């Protein structure tokens, strides 16, 4: 009985080993078959050559105009980054008006320090202006802009108006200008500042008027008291009082004048102005 069991075990093990070996052999044969089929039906070098030649040969060639446009576009893009085009100032005509040229005009409205920054002011020529190579007709309008403005301030500082001329209406066309004011209401203007009167000295003198008037009265009183013998001894006192008040008023008046304001800028319509170009400009 034991022998039969041992024989059965040996047979079972032998069958198991045979079955495993048979599976491996079949798997090996199957792999080799697939690889052989691939080798027979496909040529890897031919696939590479086909990709390089036949596929690309079937693509159509670009037209010549597209090639030129593409080349020009690349060159333009390259030049736009490497060498940007310089900015050129606009020229509105072929007749040049050089910087430094002056025009006499009149105001078409009132100008004052009550006008705020950004307000427009206009001037016009009252007569024909003949220059070398061109003529400015009578009635030509120049438009300006108030770039700075303030009313009178303390320390007797006057009001201020600064005007910059921006354009000229010439033969129906608006010509850009860059000009400033050199004369306003027949007075010279420095640094384009139209200023109200600075009244400090005038105000100091005005503030000292009380002391001067009192001193004059005391001098007269001293003289009258000196005419009568009974009042001769008291006559110096009014003079001393007047002198003290005059001195105190003279010392205090500059301080009190500092807190007063100067004069307003107020130029009536039709006043004469002179404008001067800061840059060249061009007209037809």
C-alpha positions in Angstrom: 0.0 0.0 0.0 2.8 2.4 0.9 4.6 1.6 -2.4 1.5 2.4 -4.4 1.2 5.8 -2.7 4.8 6.6 -3.4 4.5 5.5 -7.0 1.4 7.8 -7.3 3.3 10.7 -5.9 6.2 10.2 -8.3 3.9 10.0 -11.3 2.1 13.2 -10.2 5.3 15.2 -9.8 6.5 13.9 -13.2 3.3 15.0 -14.9 3.5 18.4 -13.2 7.0 19.0 -14.4 6.2 18.0 -17.9 3.2 20.2 -18.1 5.2 23.3 -16.9 8.0 22.6 -19.4 5.4 22.2 -22.2 3.9 25.6 -21.4 7.3 27.4 -21.5 8.2 25.8 -24.8 4.9 26.8 -26.3 5.3 30.4 -25.1 8.7 30.5 -26.6 7.5 29.1 -29.9 4.7 31.7 -30.0 7.0 34.6 -29.4 9.4 33.5 -32.0 6.6 33.2 -34.5 5.4 36.7 -34.0 8.9 38.1 -34.3 9.5 36.1 -37.5 6.2 37.5 -39.0 7.3 41.1 -38.2 10.7 40.5 -39.8 9.1 39.1 -42.9 6.5 41.8 -43.5 8.2 45.0 -42.3 11.5 46.6 -43.1 12.5 49.3 -40.5 14.9 51.0 -42.9 12.2 51.3 -45.5 9.8 52.9 -43.1 12.4 55.6 -42.2 13.1 56.2 -45.9 9.4 56.4 -46.7 8.9 58.9 -44.0 11.7 61.1 -45.1 11.0 61.0 -48.9 7.5 60.1 -49.9 5.6 62.0 -47.2 7.5 65.2 -47.7 7.5 64.9 -51.5 3.7 64.9 -51.5 3.5 68.3 -49.7 3.0 71.3 -52.2 5.6 74.0 -52.4 4.8 77.5 -51.1 4.0 80.1 -53.7 6.7 82.7 -54.4 4.7 85.7 -53.2 4.1 83.9 -49.8 7.8 83.2 -49.5 8.6 86.9 -50.2 5.9 88.1 -47.7 7.2 85.8 -45.1 10.7 86.9 -45.6 9.7 90.6 -45.5 7.6 90.1 -42.4 10.5 88.4 -40.6 12.8 91.3 -41.6 10.3 93.9 -40.5 9.7 92.2 -37.2 13.5 92.0 -36.6 14.1 95.6 -37.5 11.2 96.8 -35.3 12.9 95.3 -32.3 16.5 96.2 -33.1 16.2 99.6 -34.6 12.9 101.4 -33.9 12.0 104.2 -36.2 12.7 107.7 -34.9 9.8 109.9 -34.0 9.4 112.8 -36.3 7.6 116.0 -35.3 4.6 116.7 -37.4 4.9 119.3 -40.2 1.7 121.1 -41.2 3.0 123.1 -44.1 6.0 124.1 -46.1 6.4 127.6 -44.7 8.5 127.8 -41.5 7.9 130.3 -38.8 11.1 130.3 -36.7 11.1 130.2 -32.9 11.6 133.6 -31.4 9.1 135.2 -33.8 6.8 137.7 -32.0 3.2 138.7 -32.9 1.3 141.7 -31.6 -2.3 140.8 -30.6 -5.2 142.0 -28.5 -7.2 140.1 -26.0 -10.8 139.1 -26.9 -12.0 138.9 -23.3 -11.1 139.9 -19.8 -8.2 138.2 -18.1 -7.9 138.0 -14.3 -6.6 135.9 -11.5 -10.1 134.7 -10.9 -9.8 132.4 -13.9 -8.7 128.9 -12.9 -6.0 126.7 -14.3 -7.0 125.2 -17.6 -9.3 128.0 -18.7 -9.0 129.1 -22.3 -8.1 132.7 -23.3 -8.1 134.1 -26.9 -6.3 136.8 -28.7 -6.5 138.1 -32.2 -4.5 140.2 -34.6 -5.8 143.7 -35.2 -3.9 144.2 -38.4 -2.2 142.3 -41.1 1.2 141.0 -40.1 3.7 140.8 -43.0 6.7 138.6 -42.4 9.3 137.3 -44.8 7.7 134.5 -46.8 4.3 134.6 -45.2 1.4 136.9 -44.1 -0.8 136.6 -41.0 -4.2 138.0 -41.8 -6.0 140.5 -39.6 -8.4 138.8 -37.2 -6.3 135.6 -36.9 -7.2 134.0 -33.6 -4.6 132.7 -31.1 -5.8 130.4 -28.4 -4.0 130.1 -25.0 -4.4 128.2 -21.8 -4.0 129.4 -18.2 -1.4 127.0 -16.8 -1.1 128.6 -13.4 -3.3 131.1 -11.4 -3.7 132.3 -7.9 -5.3 135.3 -6.2 -3.4 137.9 -4.0 -1.6 136.3 -1.1 -0.2 137.6 2.3 3.0 139.5 2.4 1.4 141.9 -0.1 2.0 139.4 -2.9 -0.2 140.1 -5.9 -2.2 137.7 -8.0 -0.7 135.6 -10.7 -1.7 134.4 -14.2 0.5 132.3 -16.5 -0.6 131.8 -20.1 0.8 129.4 -22.7 -0.3 129.9 -26.3 -1.4 126.5 -27.8 -2.7 127.1 -31.3 -3.4 129.5 -34.1 -6.4 129.4 -36.4 -4.8 130.1 -39.8 -6.9 129.9 -43.0 -9.4 127.6 -41.4 -6.7 125.2 -40.0 -5.7 124.9 -36.4 -1.9 125.2 -36.3 -0.3 123.9 -33.0 2.0 126.5 -31.3 4.2 126.7 -28.3 4.4 130.4 -27.3 4.3 132.6 -24.2 3.5 136.2 -23.3 6.3 138.8 -23.3 4.1 142.0 -23.0 0.7 142.4 -21.4 -1.3 145.6 -21.2 1.8 147.5 -22.5 3.9 146.2 -19.6 6.9 143.9 -19.9 6.3 140.4 -18.6 9.2 138.3 -17.3 9.2 134.5 -17.2 5.6 134.6 -18.6 4.3 135.6 -15.2 1.5 138.2 -15.3 1.5 139.4 -11.7 -0.6 141.7 -9.7 1.0 144.6 -7.9 3.2 143.8 -4.9 2.1 146.4 -2.4 4.3 145.8 0.6 6.1 149.2 0.7 2.9 151.0 -0.1 1.1 149.1 2.7 3.9 149.7 5.2 3.6 153.5 4.5 -0.1 153.3 4.8 0.1 151.4 8.1 2.4 154.2 9.4 0.0 157.0 8.6 -1.6 156.9 12.0 1.7 157.6 13.8 2.7 160.4 11.4 -0.7 162.1 11.8 -0.5 161.9 15.6 3.0 163.2 15.6 2.0 166.2 13.5 -0.9 167.0 15.8 1.4 166.8 18.9 3.9 169.1 17.3 1.2 171.7 16.7 -0.1 171.3 20.2 3.5 171.8 21.6 3.8 174.9 19.6 0.5 176.3 20.9 1.4 175.5 24.5 4.7 177.2 24.1 3.1 180.5 23.1 1.5 181.0 26.6 3.8 181.4 29.5 1.4 179.5 31.8 1.6 176.3 29.6 5.2 176.6 28.6 6.3 173.9 31.1 3.8 171.4 29.8 4.5 172.0 26.1 7.2 169.3 25.7 5.0 166.5 26.8 2.8 166.4 23.7 5.9 166.4 21.6 7.3 163.5 23.6 4.1 161.6 23.3 3.8 162.1 19.6 7.4 161.0 19.1 6.9 157.8 21.1 3.7 156.9 19.1 5.5 157.6 15.8 8.4 155.4 16.7 6.1 152.5 17.9 4.0 152.8 14.8 7.1 152.8 12.5 8.3 149.6 14.1 5.0 147.8 14.1 3.8 148.8 10.5 6.2 146.4 8.6 4.8 143.5 10.7 1.2 144.4 10.2 1.8 145.0 6.5 3.2 141.5 6.1 -0.3 140.0 6.7 -2.0 142.1 4.0 -2.6 141.0 0.4 -1.3 142.5 -2.9 -3.2 143.6 -6.0 -5.4 141.5 -8.3 -4.5 140.8 -11.9 -7.3 142.3 -14.0 -6.7 143.1 -17.7 -9.7 144.4 -19.7 -10.8 143.1 -23.1 -9.0 144.7 -26.0 -5.7 145.1 -24.1 -2.5 144.7 -26.2 -0.3 141.7 -25.8 2.8 140.3 -27.5 3.4 136.6 -27.9 6.7 134.9 -28.7 7.2 131.4 -30.2 9.2 128.9 -28.2 9.4 126.4 -31.1 9.4 126.4 -34.8 6.0 125.9 -36.5 4.9 125.4 -40.1 2.0 126.8 -42.2 0.8 126.5 -45.8 
